[in-house]
Amino acid sequence: MRFNTLLLSLGAITAHPLSANVETITVYGHRSGLIGESISASSGVIGQGEIDSRAMLRSAEMLELIPGMAVTQHSGSGKANQYFIRGFNLDHGTDFATYIDGMPINMRSHGHGQGYTDLNFIIPETIATITYQKGSYHAEQGDFSSAGSAYFHLADNPTHQQLTLSIGEDNYTRAVAMASVAAGQGKVIGAAQWQGYDGPWQDINEDISKKNALLRYVGRAWDGDMSITAMAYDNRWNAADQIPRRAVRQGIITELGSLDKTLGGHSSRYSVSANWQGQRVSASAYLIDYKLDLFSNFTYFLNDPINGDQFQQYDERVISGAALGYTFSQQTSWPIEHRVGITLRNDNVGEVGLYNTRARQRLSTVREDSIDERSYSAYWHSQITISSKLEANLGLRYDYLEANVQSDNPSNSGDASDDLFSVKANINYLFTPQWAGYFNFAQGFHSNDARGATINLDPITLEATERVDLLVRSEGGEVGVRYFDEQQFNFSTALWWLELDSELLFVGDAGNTEASDASRRYGLELSAYYWLNERFSVDMEASFTRSRLRNGTKDDRVEGAVPVVASAGVNWHINELWLSSLRFRHIGKRILSADGERRSQPLSVVNGLLSYRQTHWKVDVELLNMFNSQDHDIDYYYSSRLPGEADEGIADIHFHPIEPRTLRLSVSWLF
């Protein structure tokens, strides 16, 4: 049995007509060994076939196809998700970089947190592949990529035109349409999505109204491949935020209840991007218009016993950027392929503000700023083929970031700039056609909020405060092996370490991320995929991490760090018509306090999918949280105050429960 290399690399869905009405769907997925293509044991490719066969509560859970990645939520469905990988509680992004169609997704100096990564604007059906790398071992990886990165590639040749209608419990409704038509030397692809959802919450209706659209042209131009893409997203929602454990134990609310019933938000993202790929030259450019209006309340009546502690975080910006790359070869005794490039990015933040509110009405301004933040980057990556078995990669990268902050308090206005030079090196050795070994080392970085680099006075107390560096160095490496047998088995493992000069931590009672002490992590990752036959496969993934702050004290635990993430799955093609999938996800006890005394409970959940497919239509049934687990999506430990409690409040665990068992049905017409 042999498999087409391209299909393996893309993890594609392959259809073989059996009759006029029936087709067989084969999802190869991680059958792609990537030996000879990857520069590390922990990188990979995810195809539309894998995305399509995974039961998902939220679209951002596409990232859970990355081994060791976990995706949860601590607020309303319109807010960016919570991400965990390599011992990081990434909050909404921080040290994991994401891109789509040449555009960065992470937001710098964002109103809710540095590196904010909202994937709600993506229609899963429009994604062809997701390529991922853990660590920052390639020279093209820049800001926020210390723990890794993921690139979403839009489909140029959709497998089907389709119309999908979905319904589920708690008034879940979703409609997706996607089609393509020939246009000159190329084609035009269009897609639209609408989603509504009320959620399972006792005291609020999420009243989700999510609208997405995509219009994309792909074709040939100037002896190369060109694409021009417009994307639109708009979403409004009400939110059930995290709640204090004592409020549930005292019977004030249930686990599905809310203390502040006026939370929620509105977000929008509109973009246009263009990409051109020639034989040696590539070029891209983009323009993004983005807005977030978010209302939260994590401490209730701790700061304001009269009006409560609800606050509004507002962010409105225009992001623009461009990239240019050039590939060339050098013929010596060791063939070398070079890749050089430059990237430019500008975040013109018209307003980023924090306001005290009550029932979504502003009471006072805590801080209001405008920011102009620009980055310039250049990289050189060389791939050196030393022999048929040995390959080396060397990367050099330079990054320069400058920012101008105009604050409502002139003392906090000013200019800041910083630059970094990074080195990346990799060695790959092919022991046999099935076994490959990897050694990787890299320097990377994340940027800090520009407001922290120009601040002089705390906006609340007006006391003097310290500034942070605009760019923060990371340094890490890994040793790994990969085994690939195209018949039955695929296995990889990596032993890695990572040091950060300053950790970005989520502050539960402030609703934002803040720079903290330097940190060190190391861990072990394992991934195994076994195909018993053409119809039955199992997979297992596990990540074990030790995370510590380098502060020289006993209180050196990294708050939010996750020591264990594991998942397992079973896929069974019952026959030519029926496909089933069962998946288990586990997140271990998360560290909630620097002394390690407080830890969350572990999270375990099982999701299932049953699919019936013919040539022109299919039916999918998803059973999410199959065993109705009552674990928590997220836990934090901080002080809050309920009416009648002491002025200083009570330190308590605050949590957001995972959603109860829910059933969803989708019917798709394929043409």
N, C-alpha and C positions, 0 to 999 in steps of 0.2 A: 504494500500500500504506500503510495507516494502522494504528496500534497503539493499543490502549486505554491511556489515560494511567495508570490505576491499576496495570495490569499492568506497565507500563514502570517505574513508581516502585518497585514491589515486586520487580522482577526475577523474576516468577512463572513457574511452569510452567503452560502452557495446554494442555488436552487437547481434541482434536477427534475424536469417534468416527467411524471409517471403516467399521466393521462391528461385529458383536457382540463380536469378540474383539481388535480392533486399535485403538490410538489413536496419534495423532501427538503427540509432546512437543516443544514449542518453548520453548527457554530464552532469554529475552530478555536477562537480566543487565544489562550496562553499556549496553544500548540506551537506558537511561534517561538523558536528557541533563541533567536537573535544572536546566536554565536557567529562571530565575524562581523556583526553590525553594531553591537552595543559596546560602549566604552566602560561599563561597570556591570556588576552582577545585580544591581538593584534598579535598573532601568527597564522599561518595557513599552509595549504598545497595546492599547485597548481598542477594539473594533466595534462598529455599530451592532454587530451580531451579539456581542456580550452585553452592550447597553440594552438592547431590545429584549434580551432574555432574563433581565434582572428585575425583580419586584422592588419598587422604590416608593417610599412615602413622599419624598421631595426630589426635585430634579437635581439638586446639588449632590445627591447620593451617587451620581455617576462617578464621583471621585473615590467612592469606596471600592471601586474596581482596582484601585492602586493598592497592592499588598501593604498592610499595616496602617492604612488610612481609615479613620472613622469620622463620620459626619453626624452631628446632632443639632439641636436647636434649643435656645433658652428664652425665646420670645415668640412674636408672631411670625406667621408664615411668609410675610413679605420682607423680613429682615434677613441679612446675610446669615449663613449657617455658622455653626461652631465646628472647627476642624481640629483633629488630633493626628499627629504623625511623629515618629521618632522621639517619643517622650515629650513633645511639645503639646501644650494646650495653645493652639495657634490663635485662640479667640476667633476673629473673623478673617485672618490672613497672616499677619505679621511676617513669619519667616518661610512661607511657601508661596512661590510666585506662580501666577496663572496668566495665560494668554489665550486669545482667540483671534484667528484670522489676522495675525500680525499685531493685534492691539493688546496692550497690558490691561489686566482686570483689576489688580491691586490699586488702591487709592492712597496716595501720599497725603499726609497732614489732613486726614479725614475727620469729620465731625464726631464720629463714633469710635474711631480707633485706627491706629496706623496700620496700613496694609489692607484695609477693609476690602473684602472679596465677596461680592454679591453675584451669584450665578443664576439668579432668577430670570435674567434676560435671555437665557439660552433655551431654545427648543430642542430637547434631546434627539428628536427624529432627524434634525438637520446636521448632526455630528457624524462625520465619517470615521475618524479615529481620535483617540487621546494618547499622545505620547508623553511619558513621564520619566523623570530622573530624580532620584533621591540624592541629596548632596548637591554641591555646586561645582561639578567636575568639568563642565564644558565652558569654554571662554564666552559663549553667547549668553550664559546665565548671569544675570545682573542682580538688581535690587530685589530683596525679599526672598532670594533663592537659597538661603543657607541650609534649610532642611530639605529643599527640593523644588521641583517645578513641574507644571503640567501645561501642555499645549493642546487646545481644542482645535481640530481641523474640520472646517465645514465641508460638507459633501459637494463635490463637483459633478458626480454621477450618481444620484440617488437610485437605490435599488428599485424603488417603486414610486409611483405617484399614489397618494393615499388620502383617505378621509377617515378620521378616527373619532369616535364618540365614546366617552367614558362617564360612568356614574358610580357613586359609592355612598357609603353611610355619611351622616352629618352633612348632607346636601353637597357632596363632592360632585362636581360636573367639570368635564374638560372636553374641548373640541379642538382637533388639529387637522389642518388641510395642507397638503404639500403637492406641488405639481411643477413640471418643467416643460418648456417649449423651445424648439429650435429658433435661433436668431442669428442670421448671417453665418459666420464661421464658428459660432458657439451656441450657447443655450442660456435661457433665462430660467432661474429656479425661484419659485415663490413659496413661502410657508407662512402660516398664521396659527396662533393658538389663543384660546380663551379658557380661563380656569376660574371656577367659583368654588368656595369652600367655607363652611361655617365653623368647623372644628368641633371637638368633643367637649368643650369647656362648659362648666355649669352656669357661670355668671355672665359670659359674654358670647357674642356671635362674632367670629373673625370677619365674616362678610368680605372675604377675599374677592377681589375683582382684578385678575391678572390678564393683561393683554400683551401679546408678543407678535411681531411680524418680521419677516425677512424677505428681501428681494436681492437676488444675486445674479450677476452675469459672469459666465466663464467662457473663455474662448482663446483663440490665437491672435497675437498682435506682435509686430516687430520681431518675428522669429522666436517668440517665447509664449509662455502660458500666462494669461492675464485673468484676473478676477476683480470685479467691482461689487461691493456688498453694502447694502443699507440695512440696518437693524433698528427696531423700535420696541420699546418696553415701557409699560405703565402699570402701576400696581397700587392699590389702596387696601388697607387692612386694619382691623382691630387686634389687639395683642393680649394674650395671657402671659404675663412675665413670670419670672421666678418668684417663689413665695417662701416665707419663713416656716420652718418645720414646726415651730411651737404653735403657729396659728392653726395648723391641721390637728395637732395633738389636743389643743384646747377646744376643738370643735367650732372655731370661728368660721372656717371654710373647709371644704373638702380638698383633696389633692388636685381636683380639677377646677378649683375655685380661684377667685381673684380678689385682691384687696383694693386695688385701684381699677375701676372698670372703664376708664376713659383713655386707656393707652392704645397706641397703634402708630400708623404712619402712612406716608405716601412716598413712592420712589419712582423715578423715570430715568431712562437711558436711551438716547438716540445717537446713532453713529453711522458714519460712512467710511469705508476703507477700500484701498486699492492695493493689489499685489501683482507683481510681474516677476516671472522667473525665466531667465534665459539660460543658455548653455553654461555660462560662467557667472553671469551677473544676476543679482536679485535686488528688487527695490520694493518698498512698501511705504504707505502713508495713511494716516487716519485722522479723524476728527470726531470727538465724542462730546455730547451735551448731557450732563448728569445732574440729578437733583435727589436729595433725601431730606425728608421732614419726619423726625422720629420723636415720639413721646414715650418716656420711661419713668419708672418710680421704683427704686430698689430699696430705699430705707424708710419710706412711708411717712413718718412724722418725727424723724430724728433731728433734722435741721430746722424745720418750720412746723411747730406743733399746731399752728392755726390753719395754714393753707395746705400743709402736706409738702412732700419733697418731690413732687412730679417735676420733671425738667424736659425741655425740648432741645434736641440737637439738630442743627440745620446745616446742610452742605449743598452749595450750588457752584458748579464749576464747568469749565470747558477744557478738555484735554486734547492736545494735538501732538503729533509726532511723526517721525519718518525714520526709515532704516535703509541702508545700502550695504550690500555684501558682494564680495568677489571671490571666486574660487579659482585656483590655478595649481598646476602640478610642476614639480621639479624633478627631473630625471637625473639621479645620481646612482651610486652603487646601492643606495637605499631609496626607493621611490618615496617621494614626499608629496602629500596633497595639502595645500594651504587654504585656509578660509580666513579672510579679513573683512572687517565691517565697521560701520559707525552707526550709532543710534542717537536720536534726538527726541526729547520729550519736554513738553511744557504743560504744567497744571496752572491754569488761570482760575483761581478760586475767588469768585466774586464775593461770596459771603460764607463764612463758616462760623457758627455761633452756638453758644450755650445760654439758655434762658430758663428762669424759674417760671413754672406754669401751674395752673390749676384747671383741671378739666379742659386741657388743650388751649387755655387762654393765657397769654403772657402776662406775668406779674412784674418781672424785672429782668435786666440783662446781667448775666454773670461775665460773659466775655463775647466780643464780636470782632472778627478780623476779616481782612482780605489778604490773600497770599498769591504771589507769583513765584512759582517754583520751576526751575529749569535744570535739566540734566543733559550732559554730553558724554557719550561713551565710545570707546574704540577697543577693538579686540583683534587678536591674531591667534588662530588655532591651527596647529600643524599635526597631521597624521603621518607617522613615519613607519613604513613597512620594512622591518629589519630582516625578516625571513617569512616563509610561509606559515610559521607558527607564532612569531613574535611581532607585536605591533606596539608602538609607543605614541602617545599623544601629549603635546605640550601646548598650553594656552597662556596667553598674556592678556590682561584686560586693564583698561584705565577708565575710571569714572570720576566725573566732576559734577557736583550738585551745588546750585546756588539758589537762594530764596530771599524774597523781600516780603516782610510782614508789616501790614498796616493795621494796628490795633486800636480799639476804642480807648485804651489807656496808652498814651504816647510812650510811657516808660517801657512798654512791651513791644514797641515797634522797632524795626531795624533790619539789617541785612546780615546774612550768614552764608558761608560757603565752606566746602570741604571737598577733598579728593582722596582717592585710594588707587593704589596699583596692586593688582592681584595676579598670583601665579597659580596655574592649575596643571597637574601632571598625571598621566595614566599609563599603565603598562598592562597589556593583555597578552596572555600566552595560551596557545591552543595545545593542550596535552594530547588529545585525540580528536577526531571529528565530532565527538559528543561532549567532551569535557574542555572547559575553558576556565582559566584563572585570571583574576583582575586585582590590580593594586592601584589605588586612587589617592591623590592628595589635592586639596584645593583651599584657596583663600576666597572668601566671599564677603557679603555684607548685607545689612539692611539699613535703610534710612530711618531717622527719627523724625517726629513731627517738627516742622519748621518753627512752630510757635514755641517749642521747648528750647530751640537754639537761639532765640532772641529775647526770651523772657527775662525780666528783672524783678517784677513784683508779682506775688501770688494774687490772682484776680479776685479772690474772696477775702483773704486776710490782709492783703496789701503789704505783707511782710516780704523781705528780700528772699529770693529763691535762686538756686543754682541752675545754670544752663546745662543742656546736654549737647553732645557732639552730633553734628548733622548726619554723619556716616559712622556706622559701627562695624568693626571688623569681625569676621568669623573665620575659623580655621578648622579643617577637619579632613578625615580620610576614611578609607575602608579597604578591607581585604575580603575578596569574595570568590566564589566558584559558581559555575553554571553548568548543569548537565541537561542535554537535550537528546531525547530519543523520539524521532518522529512517529514511531509506532505507538508508544504507550505512555512515556513518562517524561516529565519536565520538572527540573528541580534547581533552585538557586538558594544560596545562603550568603550573608554578608556580616562581617564583624566591623563595626564602625565607631568613630568617635567624632565629637564636634565641640568646639569651644567658641563662646561668644564673649566679646568684650563688654556687652551690656545686654541683659535679658529684657525683652518686652513682656510685661505682665498685665493681665486684665485686672482692674481694680473693681471689685463687685459693687461697692457702695458709691462709686463715682461714675460707673458706666463707661469707662474709657480704658485705654492701655497707657502704661507709664513705663519709662526706662528704669531698670533696676540694676543690681550687681552683675558682675561677670558670672558666667556659668560654664559648666562642663557636663557633657553627656557622652555616654557610650552604650552600645547595645548590640544585640544579635537579632538578625532577621532570617526567617525561614519561609520558603514558598515551595509547595509541591503540588503537581497536577498529574492525575493518573487517569488514563482512558482504558477502561476494562475492555471495551469494544466500541463499535461505531455508535452505539446507542447509550452507553452508560459511562459517566465520568465523575470523579470526585476531586475536590481541591481543598487544600489546607494552607493557611497563612498565619504566621505568628511573629510578633515583634516584642522583644524584651529590652527595657531601657532603664538605666540608672541616671538620674538627673540631680545635679547639685549646684548651688551657688558657690562661687569662689570668694566668700566674704570673711573667711577665717574665724567663723563662729560656729556654735552648735546649731544655730537656727539657719541651716544652709539648704533646706529643702526648697525646690522650685515649686511655688504654688501653682496648682493646676496640672502639674506633670503627670503623665500616665505611664506607669511601669509596664503594663501588658495590654496589647491589642491583639486579638485573634479572631479568625473567621474560618468557616468551613462551608462547603457547598456540595450538593449532589445534583447532577443533571441527568435526566432520563428521557431519551427519545423513545417513548412507549411504542410507537410505530410511525409510519410515514405521515400520520396526521396529528399525533399528539406529542406534546413536549411538556415536561414538568421540571421544576427547579425548586430546591429547598435550600435555604441559606441560614446559617447561624452566625451571629456577630457578638463578640464579647469585648468589653472595655473594663480593665481591671480597676481596682480602687485608686482613685485619683488623690494626690496629696493636696490638702486644703489649707495647711498652715506651715509656716517656715520651720517650726520645730518638729514637724512630722506627726504631731499628736492627733490632728484631725484629718480624717480621710473619708472619702465618699464610699458609698456602697458600690459594688460592681454593677455593670449594666450588661444584661444578656437578652437578646431578642432573636426570634426566628421569623423569617418571612418566606412565603411560598407563592409559586406561580404555576398555573396550569393553562396551557395554550393549545388551541385547536386551529390548524392552519391549512388552507387550501390555496389554489393559485391566485384567486381573486378576492379572497377575504380571510380574515382570521378573527378569533375570539380569545381574549386573554382574561383570566380570573386571577386577581391578586388577593392573597390573604396576608395582611400585614400585622405584625405582632401576633402571630398565630396562637400562642399560648397565653395571651393577655398578660404579659409581664407588667408589673407595676414598678419597675425600676425607674431611675431618673436619667433623663437626657444630660443633665448638668447639675453639679452641686458647687456652691460657693460658701465660704465661711467668713462672715463679717457682722458688724453691728447694725441693727435697725431698731425702730421704735414703733410700737402699736399704741393706740390711744389708751391712756391710763398707766402706761409703763414709766419707769424712771427716765429722767431727762437724758441720761447718758445712753439709753437704749440697752439692748441685750445682744451679746454676740451669739449667733445662731447659724445653723446650716440653712441656706436658702437654695431651693431646688426647683427644677422644671421637670415634671413627669414626662415619660414617653407616652405617646398617644395610645389609647386602648386598642384592642383588636378591631380591625376594620376590614371590610370586604369591598373590593372595587371590580367592576366589570367594564371591559373595553371591547368594542366591535370596530374592525377596520375593513374598509373596502380598498383593495389594491388594484391599480389599473395602469 
